[in-house]
Structures are given as structure tokens and as C-alpha cells.
């Protein structure tokens, strides 16, 4: 797993979904800390082709929006 320049990250998968293969397409929910609004959090659920695709998306949001990564939940393989 790659390190992210914005913050340390915590990967978690929901136990009732089973094992997630990161080399195949999967659905994940990513939570970012924005520092704005009531809670300062923003969640996005998206389909990713593999882990590198998800890593690129996270780095893009950290770089373009200035958000920090809070948590990642792997939901299921497609």
C-alpha cells in the first residue's frame, strides 16, 4: 500500500462483505476531512478498477481540494 502525503490512512473492510481483492474492480467509500461545514467530513462511494486507481483518486482530492484522507471502507468486488 502506498503512503499518502496528506495524512496517515486507515483501511478497513466491513466484515460482513468478506475478503476484497484489490487487483479487481471494487466499490469503496472514502471519507475525507474538509475542515468545513458541520462535521467537516465528506464521503464519496465510487467504483475503482484496482488499488492504483483508488490511490490516484485520493491523491487528486488531496492535491486539488486540499482535503485530508480520513478513512476508506472497501465494500465489495464487482
N, CA, C and O atoms as CSV, one atom per row, in Angstrom:
chain,resi,resn,atom,element,x,y,z
A,1,UNK,N,N,0.846,-1.175,0.000
A,1,UNK,CA,C,0.000,0.000,0.000
A,1,UNK,C,C,0.887,1.232,0.000
A,1,UNK,O,O,1.890,1.287,0.711
A,2,UNK,N,N,0.516,2.203,-0.790
A,2,UNK,CA,C,1.280,3.438,-0.896
A,2,UNK,C,C,1.012,4.345,0.296
A,2,UNK,O,O,-0.047,4.267,0.919
A,3,UNK,N,N,1.964,5.196,0.604
A,3,UNK,CA,C,1.748,6.214,1.623
A,3,UNK,C,C,1.194,7.465,0.979
A,3,UNK,O,O,1.436,7.711,-0.202
A,4,UNK,N,N,0.474,8.239,1.716
A,4,UNK,CA,C,-0.137,9.455,1.194
A,4,UNK,C,C,0.477,10.654,1.889
A,4,UNK,O,O,0.662,10.643,3.106
A,5,UNK,N,N,0.794,11.689,1.123
A,5,UNK,CA,C,1.433,12.854,1.713
A,5,UNK,C,C,0.507,13.665,2.609
A,5,UNK,O,O,0.990,14.424,3.449
A,6,UNK,N,N,-0.806,13.531,2.459
A,6,UNK,CA,C,-1.704,14.390,3.223
A,6,UNK,C,C,-1.854,13.926,4.679
A,6,UNK,O,O,-1.619,14.717,5.592
A,7,UNK,N,N,-2.233,12.687,4.913
A,7,UNK,CA,C,-2.391,12.188,6.284
A,7,UNK,C,C,-2.155,10.687,6.301
A,7,UNK,O,O,-2.168,10.045,5.251
A,8,UNK,N,N,-1.942,10.125,7.477
A,8,UNK,CA,C,-1.916,8.661,7.564
A,8,UNK,C,C,-3.299,8.115,7.240
A,8,UNK,O,O,-4.294,8.811,7.443
A,9,UNK,N,N,-3.384,6.904,6.748
A,9,UNK,CA,C,-4.682,6.391,6.331
A,9,UNK,C,C,-5.001,5.102,7.060
A,9,UNK,O,O,-4.116,4.383,7.525
A,10,UNK,N,N,-6.253,4.841,7.141
A,10,UNK,CA,C,-6.725,3.614,7.777
A,10,UNK,C,C,-7.607,2.896,6.778
A,10,UNK,O,O,-8.639,3.426,6.365
A,11,UNK,N,N,-7.216,1.703,6.388
A,11,UNK,CA,C,-8.036,0.888,5.500
A,11,UNK,C,C,-8.870,-0.060,6.349
A,11,UNK,O,O,-8.351,-0.670,7.284
A,12,UNK,N,N,-10.115,-0.189,6.045
A,12,UNK,CA,C,-10.982,-1.121,6.758
A,12,UNK,C,C,-11.947,-1.747,5.769
A,12,UNK,O,O,-12.369,-1.089,4.818
A,13,UNK,N,N,-12.292,-2.967,5.969
A,13,UNK,CA,C,-13.344,-3.573,5.163
A,13,UNK,C,C,-14.426,-4.043,6.112
A,13,UNK,O,O,-14.149,-4.504,7.219
A,14,UNK,N,N,-15.624,-3.924,5.675
A,14,UNK,CA,C,-16.738,-4.321,6.532
A,14,UNK,C,C,-16.765,-5.844,6.617
A,14,UNK,O,O,-16.721,-6.518,5.587
A,15,UNK,N,N,-16.835,-6.386,7.806
A,15,UNK,CA,C,-16.659,-7.831,7.975
A,15,UNK,C,C,-17.722,-8.673,7.290
A,15,UNK,O,O,-17.427,-9.803,6.902
A,16,UNK,N,N,-18.951,-8.178,7.122
A,16,UNK,CA,C,-19.995,-8.991,6.533
A,16,UNK,C,C,-19.873,-9.097,5.016
A,16,UNK,O,O,-20.635,-9.842,4.400
A,17,UNK,N,N,-18.943,-8.379,4.395
A,17,UNK,CA,C,-18.786,-8.421,2.949
A,17,UNK,C,C,-17.725,-9.414,2.499
A,17,UNK,O,O,-17.650,-9.716,1.308
A,18,UNK,N,N,-16.912,-9.925,3.394
A,18,UNK,CA,C,-15.893,-10.885,3.017
A,18,UNK,C,C,-14.594,-10.215,2.601
A,18,UNK,O,O,-14.370,-9.037,2.878
A,19,UNK,N,N,-13.743,-10.983,1.932
A,19,UNK,CA,C,-12.424,-10.512,1.538
A,19,UNK,C,C,-12.529,-9.730,0.223
A,19,UNK,O,O,-13.234,-10.146,-0.696
A,20,UNK,N,N,-11.830,-8.605,0.142
A,20,UNK,CA,C,-11.838,-7.761,-1.041
A,20,UNK,C,C,-10.529,-7.973,-1.797
A,20,UNK,O,O,-9.449,-7.855,-1.218
A,21,UNK,N,N,-10.626,-8.287,-3.092
A,21,UNK,CA,C,-9.452,-8.421,-3.945
A,21,UNK,C,C,-9.171,-7.062,-4.572
A,21,UNK,O,O,-9.984,-6.567,-5.353
A,22,UNK,N,N,-8.033,-6.448,-4.245
A,22,UNK,CA,C,-7.715,-5.105,-4.722
A,22,UNK,C,C,-7.148,-5.089,-6.131
A,22,UNK,O,O,-6.902,-4.015,-6.679
A,23,UNK,N,N,-6.935,-6.261,-6.734
A,23,UNK,CA,C,-6.449,-6.315,-8.113
A,23,UNK,C,C,-7.584,-6.369,-9.119
A,23,UNK,O,O,-7.343,-6.319,-10.325
A,24,UNK,N,N,-8.816,-6.471,-8.643
A,24,UNK,CA,C,-10.001,-6.476,-9.497
A,24,UNK,C,C,-10.827,-5.238,-9.186
A,24,UNK,O,O,-10.542,-4.518,-8.229
A,25,UNK,N,N,-11.844,-4.994,-9.990
A,25,UNK,CA,C,-12.727,-3.843,-9.766
A,25,UNK,C,C,-13.469,-4.019,-8.437
A,25,UNK,O,O,-13.899,-5.120,-8.094
A,26,UNK,N,N,-13.608,-2.923,-7.703
A,26,UNK,CA,C,-14.299,-2.968,-6.414
A,26,UNK,C,C,-14.975,-1.623,-6.156
A,26,UNK,O,O,-14.691,-0.626,-6.820
A,27,UNK,N,N,-15.865,-1.624,-5.186
A,27,UNK,CA,C,-16.555,-0.416,-4.744
A,27,UNK,C,C,-16.021,-0.067,-3.362
A,27,UNK,O,O,-15.891,-0.932,-2.496
A,28,UNK,N,N,-15.711,1.218,-3.168
A,28,UNK,CA,C,-15.182,1.669,-1.887
A,28,UNK,C,C,-15.813,3.005,-1.516
A,28,UNK,O,O,-16.167,3.804,-2.382
A,29,UNK,N,N,-15.945,3.230,-0.223
A,29,UNK,CA,C,-16.375,4.522,0.298
A,29,UNK,C,C,-15.166,5.185,0.926
A,29,UNK,O,O,-14.483,4.595,1.764
A,30,UNK,N,N,-14.908,6.417,0.513
A,30,UNK,CA,C,-13.751,7.163,1.010
A,30,UNK,C,C,-14.270,8.368,1.778
A,30,UNK,O,O,-15.142,9.092,1.295
A,31,UNK,N,N,-13.740,8.581,2.962
A,31,UNK,CA,C,-14.129,9.716,3.787
A,31,UNK,C,C,-12.957,10.684,3.880
A,31,UNK,O,O,-11.850,10.310,4.267
A,32,UNK,N,N,-13.222,11.937,3.517
A,32,UNK,CA,C,-12.205,12.983,3.572
A,32,UNK,C,C,-12.553,13.968,4.679
A,32,UNK,O,O,-13.726,14.196,4.972
A,33,UNK,N,N,-11.542,14.541,5.282
A,33,UNK,CA,C,-11.730,15.628,6.235
A,33,UNK,C,C,-11.536,16.935,5.477
A,33,UNK,O,O,-10.456,17.200,4.948
A,34,UNK,N,N,-12.593,17.753,5.427
A,34,UNK,CA,C,-12.549,19.004,4.674
A,34,UNK,C,C,-12.285,20.199,5.568
A,34,UNK,O,O,-11.762,21.211,5.103
A,35,UNK,N,N,-12.636,20.102,6.837
A,35,UNK,CA,C,-12.463,21.223,7.753
A,35,UNK,C,C,-13.542,22.273,7.626
A,35,UNK,O,O,-13.450,23.332,8.248
A,36,UNK,N,N,-14.569,21.999,6.828
A,36,UNK,CA,C,-15.644,22.961,6.625
A,36,UNK,C,C,-16.976,22.314,6.956
A,36,UNK,O,O,-17.088,21.089,6.990
A,37,UNK,N,N,-17.969,23.124,7.197
A,37,UNK,CA,C,-19.305,22.613,7.452
A,37,UNK,C,C,-19.490,22.130,8.880
A,37,UNK,O,O,-18.661,22.383,9.754
A,38,UNK,N,N,-20.605,21.420,9.099
A,38,UNK,CA,C,-20.976,20.984,10.442
A,38,UNK,C,C,-19.989,19.963,11.001
A,38,UNK,O,O,-19.486,20.126,12.113
A,39,UNK,N,N,-19.713,18.914,10.234
A,39,UNK,CA,C,-18.805,17.878,10.720
A,39,UNK,C,C,-17.416,17.990,10.117
A,39,UNK,O,O,-16.453,17.458,10.669
A,40,UNK,N,N,-17.307,18.667,9.004
A,40,UNK,CA,C,-16.016,18.783,8.330
A,40,UNK,C,C,-15.634,17.527,7.579
A,40,UNK,O,O,-14.465,17.344,7.241
A,41,UNK,N,N,-16.604,16.648,7.309
A,41,UNK,CA,C,-16.331,15.389,6.623
A,41,UNK,C,C,-17.111,15.309,5.317
A,41,UNK,O,O,-18.211,15.851,5.208
A,42,UNK,N,N,-16.536,14.630,4.327
A,42,UNK,CA,C,-17.192,14.408,3.044
A,42,UNK,C,C,-16.950,12.959,2.652
A,42,UNK,O,O,-15.806,12.504,2.620
A,43,UNK,N,N,-18.030,12.226,2.351
A,43,UNK,CA,C,-17.939,10.824,1.947
A,43,UNK,C,C,-18.264,10.694,0.470
A,43,UNK,O,O,-19.142,11.385,-0.046
A,44,UNK,N,N,-17.556,9.812,-0.200
A,44,UNK,CA,C,-17.852,9.509,-1.597
A,44,UNK,C,C,-17.736,8.000,-1.787
A,44,UNK,O,O,-16.765,7.385,-1.346
A,45,UNK,N,N,-18.732,7.409,-2.447
A,45,UNK,CA,C,-18.711,5.989,-2.789
A,45,UNK,C,C,-18.508,5.895,-4.290
A,45,UNK,O,O,-19.232,6.525,-5.061
A,46,UNK,N,N,-17.518,5.104,-4.706
A,46,UNK,CA,C,-17.150,5.071,-6.105
A,46,UNK,C,C,-16.673,3.679,-6.485
A,46,UNK,O,O,-16.284,2.885,-5.629
A,47,UNK,N,N,-16.710,3.394,-7.792
A,47,UNK,CA,C,-16.180,2.149,-8.339
A,47,UNK,C,C,-14.749,2.417,-8.803
A,47,UNK,O,O,-14.485,3.409,-9.483
A,48,UNK,N,N,-13.836,1.533,-8.434
A,48,UNK,CA,C,-12.442,1.665,-8.819
A,48,UNK,C,C,-12.000,0.393,-9.536
A,48,UNK,O,O,-12.437,-0.704,-9.188
A,49,UNK,N,N,-11.135,0.540,-10.537
A,49,UNK,CA,C,-10.662,-0.613,-11.308
A,49,UNK,C,C,-9.663,-1.459,-10.530
A,49,UNK,O,O,-9.632,-2.679,-10.687
A,50,UNK,N,N,-8.848,-0.826,-9.695
A,50,UNK,CA,C,-7.874,-1.523,-8.859
A,50,UNK,C,C,-7.374,-0.541,-7.796
A,50,UNK,O,O,-7.847,0.593,-7.723
A,51,UNK,N,N,-6.430,-0.976,-6.984
A,51,UNK,CA,C,-5.954,-0.123,-5.896
A,51,UNK,C,C,-5.225,1.115,-6.419
A,51,UNK,O,O,-5.334,2.189,-5.827
A,52,UNK,N,N,-4.487,0.979,-7.519
A,52,UNK,CA,C,-3.780,2.132,-8.086
A,52,UNK,C,C,-4.759,3.216,-8.527
A,52,UNK,O,O,-4.479,4.406,-8.379
A,53,UNK,N,N,-5.903,2.809,-9.067
A,53,UNK,CA,C,-6.941,3.763,-9.473
A,53,UNK,C,C,-7.466,4.529,-8.257
A,53,UNK,O,O,-7.645,5.746,-8.314
A,54,UNK,N,N,-7.710,3.809,-7.158
A,54,UNK,CA,C,-8.187,4.453,-5.936
A,54,UNK,C,C,-7.118,5.382,-5.355
A,54,UNK,O,O,-7.435,6.478,-4.892
A,55,UNK,N,N,-5.864,4.951,-5.377
A,55,UNK,CA,C,-4.770,5.785,-4.868
A,55,UNK,C,C,-4.651,7.087,-5.654
A,55,UNK,O,O,-4.423,8.148,-5.072
A,56,UNK,N,N,-4.806,7.008,-6.971
A,56,UNK,CA,C,-4.761,8.215,-7.805
A,56,UNK,C,C,-5.903,9.167,-7.475
A,56,UNK,O,O,-5.711,10.382,-7.425
A,57,UNK,N,N,-7.105,8.606,-7.248
A,57,UNK,CA,C,-8.260,9.437,-6.897
A,57,UNK,C,C,-8.033,10.149,-5.558
A,57,UNK,O,O,-8.320,11.339,-5.429
A,58,UNK,N,N,-7.522,9.420,-4.572
A,58,UNK,CA,C,-7.270,10.014,-3.256
A,58,UNK,C,C,-6.231,11.122,-3.351
A,58,UNK,O,O,-6.406,12.193,-2.769
A,59,UNK,N,N,-5.152,10.867,-4.080
A,59,UNK,CA,C,-4.114,11.883,-4.248
A,59,UNK,C,C,-4.629,13.109,-4.987
A,59,UNK,O,O,-4.228,14.232,-4.681
A,60,UNK,N,N,-5.519,12.901,-5.963
A,60,UNK,CA,C,-6.116,14.025,-6.693
A,60,UNK,C,C,-6.929,14.913,-5.757
A,60,UNK,O,O,-6.801,16.136,-5.804
A,61,UNK,N,N,-7.761,14.315,-4.910
A,61,UNK,CA,C,-8.579,15.095,-3.985
A,61,UNK,C,C,-7.718,15.822,-2.954
A,61,UNK,O,O,-8.015,16.961,-2.592
A,62,UNK,N,N,-6.663,15.179,-2.482
A,62,UNK,CA,C,-5.759,15.834,-1.521
A,62,UNK,C,C,-5.053,17.019,-2.168
A,62,UNK,O,O,-4.879,18.062,-1.539
A,63,UNK,N,N,-4.649,16.858,-3.420
A,63,UNK,CA,C,-3.895,17.900,-4.110
A,63,UNK,C,C,-4.800,19.039,-4.593
A,63,UNK,O,O,-4.486,20.208,-4.370
A,64,UNK,N,N,-5.916,18.713,-5.249
A,64,UNK,CA,C,-6.774,19.741,-5.861
A,64,UNK,C,C,-7.649,20.471,-4.847
A,64,UNK,O,O,-7.761,21.696,-4.888
A,65,UNK,N,N,-8.269,19.722,-3.936
A,65,UNK,CA,C,-9.215,20.316,-2.992
A,65,UNK,C,C,-8.579,20.693,-1.666
A,65,UNK,O,O,-9.139,21.495,-0.919
A,66,UNK,N,N,-7.414,20.125,-1.359
A,66,UNK,CA,C,-6.771,20.403,-0.081
A,66,UNK,C,C,-7.367,19.609,1.067
A,66,UNK,O,O,-7.143,19.940,2.231
A,67,UNK,N,N,-8.134,18.554,0.750
A,67,UNK,CA,C,-8.734,17.721,1.780
A,67,UNK,C,C,-7.720,16.725,2.309
A,67,UNK,O,O,-6.716,16.446,1.653
A,68,UNK,N,N,-7.979,16.187,3.496
A,68,UNK,CA,C,-7.154,15.137,4.088
A,68,UNK,C,C,-7.953,13.847,4.123
A,68,UNK,O,O,-9.158,13.862,4.372
A,69,UNK,N,N,-7.293,12.748,3.877
A,69,UNK,CA,C,-7.945,11.443,3.915
A,69,UNK,C,C,-8.213,11.044,5.353
A,69,UNK,O,O,-7.330,11.133,6.206
A,70,UNK,N,N,-9.444,10.602,5.620
A,70,UNK,CA,C,-9.798,10.157,6.963
A,70,UNK,C,C,-9.867,8.635,7.017
A,70,UNK,O,O,-9.104,8.013,7.755
A,71,UNK,N,N,-10.770,8.022,6.245
A,71,UNK,CA,C,-10.934,6.567,6.272
A,71,UNK,C,C,-11.330,6.058,4.898
A,71,UNK,O,O,-11.842,6.804,4.063
A,72,UNK,N,N,-11.081,4.762,4.677
A,72,UNK,CA,C,-11.503,4.078,3.459
A,72,UNK,C,C,-12.181,2.785,3.856
A,72,UNK,O,O,-11.643,2.014,4.652
A,73,UNK,N,N,-13.379,2.540,3.296
A,73,UNK,CA,C,-14.097,1.284,3.523
A,73,UNK,C,C,-14.210,0.574,2.186
A,73,UNK,O,O,-14.740,1.130,1.224
A,74,UNK,N,N,-13.714,-0.646,2.127
A,74,UNK,CA,C,-13.869,-1.477,0.942
A,74,UNK,C,C,-15.220,-2.188,1.065
A,74,UNK,O,O,-15.460,-2.875,2.058
A,75,UNK,N,N,-16.094,-2.039,0.087
A,75,UNK,CA,C,-17.436,-2.592,0.205
A,75,UNK,C,C,-17.568,-3.969,-0.432
A,75,UNK,O,O,-17.969,-4.924,0.234
A,76,UNK,N,N,-17.230,-4.082,-1.734
A,76,UNK,CA,C,-17.393,-5.375,-2.412
A,76,UNK,C,C,-16.654,-5.359,-3.750
A,76,UNK,O,O,-16.379,-4.293,-4.301
A,77,UNK,N,N,-16.337,-6.540,-4.263
A,77,UNK,CA,C,-15.796,-6.668,-5.614
A,77,UNK,C,C,-16.945,-6.660,-6.610
A,77,UNK,O,O,-18.062,-7.067,-6.292
A,78,UNK,N,N,-16.661,-6.202,-7.798
A,78,UNK,CA,C,-17.689,-6.161,-8.840
A,78,UNK,C,C,-17.488,-7.336,-9.762
A,78,UNK,O,O,-18.242,-7.505,-10.720
